[in-house]
Amino acid sequence: MTTPSLIVRRRRHGPAPLPPGERRTHTVSVRLNPTEVALLDAKRGRLARGEWMRAALLNRWPPSAPDPIAVEQWRALARVGSNLNQIAAALNSARLTGAAMPSITDIRDALLALRNTLLAARTDEEMDA
């Protein structure tokens, strides 16, 4: 008899097993002609054929890649958010250390300039559409 400390459990790779009620035990095969296979392959992208067909059946599509324009907008917005965080951190540290605080008028002017920049970007986008 071996002691439990000497037993080595093999590590399982891959996703965790599904609960018994959700395990996929049925197989469905479909015959397609060359045109249909080409259409399926064009639509499925990087998904396996079976995965794509299951997603189509259950209407559970994986998230699509964002538009390149949207990615640039997110990056610009992230820079704006970062700048706002730096401003807030500077104000907080000035308040805590007793340093001179910027006037409310300066802060309001900076926020209005930011708002105008964002509105101009939105107007440019609407004109491009």
C-alpha positions as CSV (number, residue, x, y, z in Angstrom):
1,M,0.0,0.0,0.0
2,T,1.3,3.4,-0.9
3,T,0.9,6.5,1.2
4,P,-1.2,9.3,-0.2
5,S,1.8,11.7,-0.2
6,L,3.5,9.5,-2.8
7,I,0.6,9.4,-5.3
8,V,1.1,11.9,-8.0
9,R,-2.0,13.2,-9.7
10,R,-1.7,14.1,-13.4
11,R,-2.6,17.6,-14.2
12,R,-5.5,17.9,-16.6
13,H,-5.0,20.2,-19.6
14,G,-7.7,22.1,-21.4
15,P,-11.0,23.4,-20.2
16,A,-12.7,22.0,-17.2
17,P,-15.2,19.3,-17.9
18,L,-18.9,20.3,-18.3
19,P,-21.4,19.2,-15.6
20,P,-23.2,15.9,-16.5
21,G,-26.4,17.7,-17.7
22,E,-24.4,19.9,-20.1
23,R,-22.1,17.3,-21.6
24,R,-22.3,17.0,-25.4
25,T,-23.0,13.4,-26.2
26,H,-24.9,13.6,-29.5
27,T,-23.2,13.9,-32.8
28,V,-24.9,15.5,-35.8
29,S,-23.3,15.1,-39.2
30,V,-24.1,17.3,-42.2
31,R,-23.2,16.8,-45.8
32,L,-22.3,19.9,-47.8
33,N,-21.4,20.5,-51.4
34,P,-18.1,22.3,-52.2
35,T,-19.9,25.7,-52.5
36,E,-21.5,25.3,-49.1
37,V,-18.2,24.2,-47.5
38,A,-16.6,27.3,-49.0
39,L,-19.4,29.5,-47.6
40,L,-19.1,27.9,-44.2
41,D,-15.3,28.3,-44.1
42,A,-15.6,32.0,-45.2
43,K,-18.2,32.7,-42.4
44,R,-16.6,30.8,-39.6
45,G,-13.3,32.7,-39.5
46,R,-11.0,31.0,-36.9
47,L,-13.7,28.9,-35.3
48,A,-13.9,25.2,-36.0
49,R,-16.8,24.2,-38.2
50,G,-18.7,22.5,-35.4
51,E,-18.2,25.4,-33.0
52,W,-19.4,27.8,-35.6
53,M,-22.5,25.7,-36.3
54,R,-23.3,25.4,-32.6
55,A,-22.9,29.2,-32.2
56,A,-25.3,29.7,-35.1
57,L,-27.8,27.3,-33.6
58,L,-27.7,28.8,-30.1
59,N,-27.2,32.4,-31.4
60,R,-24.1,32.7,-29.2
61,W,-21.6,34.4,-31.4
62,P,-18.1,35.2,-30.1
63,P,-17.4,38.9,-29.9
64,S,-16.3,40.5,-33.1
65,A,-13.2,42.4,-33.6
66,P,-13.7,46.2,-33.2
67,D,-13.5,48.6,-36.1
68,P,-10.1,50.1,-36.6
69,I,-11.7,53.5,-36.2
70,A,-13.3,52.5,-32.9
71,V,-9.9,51.2,-31.7
72,E,-8.3,54.6,-32.4
73,Q,-11.2,56.3,-30.6
74,W,-10.7,54.1,-27.6
75,R,-7.0,54.9,-27.6
76,A,-7.7,58.6,-27.7
77,L,-10.3,58.3,-25.0
78,A,-7.8,56.3,-22.8
79,R,-5.3,59.2,-23.2
80,V,-7.9,61.7,-22.1
81,G,-8.8,59.5,-19.2
82,S,-5.2,59.2,-18.2
83,N,-4.7,62.9,-18.3
84,L,-7.8,63.4,-16.2
85,N,-6.5,60.9,-13.6
86,Q,-3.1,62.8,-13.5
87,I,-5.0,66.1,-13.0
88,A,-7.0,64.5,-10.2
89,A,-3.9,63.1,-8.6
90,A,-2.1,66.4,-8.8
91,L,-5.1,68.2,-7.2
92,N,-5.3,65.6,-4.4
93,S,-1.6,65.7,-3.6
94,A,-1.7,69.6,-3.6
95,R,-4.6,69.5,-1.2
96,L,-2.8,67.0,1.1
97,T,0.5,68.8,1.1
98,G,-1.0,72.3,1.4
99,A,0.5,73.5,-1.9
100,A,-1.2,76.1,-4.0
101,M,-4.4,74.8,-5.6
102,P,-5.3,75.9,-9.1
103,S,-8.3,78.1,-9.2
104,I,-11.8,76.8,-10.0
105,T,-11.8,79.0,-13.1
106,D,-8.7,77.3,-14.4
107,I,-10.2,73.8,-13.8
108,R,-13.5,74.8,-15.5
109,D,-11.6,76.2,-18.5
110,A,-9.6,73.0,-18.9
111,L,-12.7,70.9,-18.6
112,L,-14.6,73.1,-21.2
113,A,-11.6,72.8,-23.6
114,L,-11.7,69.0,-23.1
115,R,-15.5,69.0,-23.7
116,N,-15.1,71.0,-26.9
117,T,-12.4,68.7,-28.2
118,L,-14.6,65.7,-27.6
119,L,-17.6,67.3,-29.2
120,A,-15.5,68.3,-32.2
121,A,-14.3,64.7,-32.6
122,R,-17.9,63.5,-32.5
123,T,-18.9,66.0,-35.1
124,D,-16.0,64.9,-37.3
125,E,-17.1,61.3,-37.0
126,E,-20.7,62.1,-37.9
127,M,-19.5,64.0,-41.0
128,D,-17.4,61.0,-42.0
129,A,-20.3,58.6,-41.7
